[in-house]
């Protein structure tokens, strides 16, 4: 087994708040070891919660790598803008779904996939619940 350690850099991940971490293309390799040796010395797997890096920890790591506060703020603002655009697009699709009279019309127009997607966003009504 040969392990690689990748560089950390400012990323574009949209699921976090604030500046995201990402890995770059550059990496350092370790000396090859046998599978048995790797399994004997490897650290235990982390659970999901241990993989989440807080906003402040991400900022600290990125500053240590040489990123400026201005670059971090710009990345955060860019993500906020993307999230807002996504929210507006989803809202438009939901609004379009509620204005349609019959989802079957979408099938006839060849928009079956869009209709299925939009139906997921349709609010549940009490009369639809059994």
Residue, then its C-alpha position, 0 to 999 in steps of 0.5 A: x500500500x502506498x498512501x498519499x497526503x494531499x495539499x489543503x486549499x480553499x475550496x468551492x464546497x457549497x454545503x458548508x457555511x464560510x470558507x470551505x476546505x478542499x484538497x489540491x492536486x499536489x501530494x506527497x507519497x509515503x514509502x510502500x508498506x504491506x497490507x498487514x503492516x498498514x492494518x496493524x498500524x492504522x488509526x481507527x476510523x473516525x465517525x461522521x461527526x469527527x469529520x466535520x470541521x467548524x467554521x473557526x477551525x477552517x478559517x484557522x487552517x486556511x490562514x496558516x496556509x497563507x490565505x488572507x482574511x479578504x480571500x476567506x471573506x470573498x469565498x464565503x460571499x461567493x458561496x452565499x451568492x450560489x446558495x441564494x441562486x439555488x434557493x431562487x431556482x428551487x422556489x421558481x420550480x415549486x411555484x411553477x408546480x403549484x400553478x400547474x393544473x395537472x402533473x400528467x400534462x407535463x408527461x404529455x409535453x415530455x417533461x416527466x422528469x421535471x414533473x417528478x422532481x417538482x412533485x417532491x417539493x410540493x407541500x403536503x396537504x392534509x387531504x393527501x394524508x391517509 
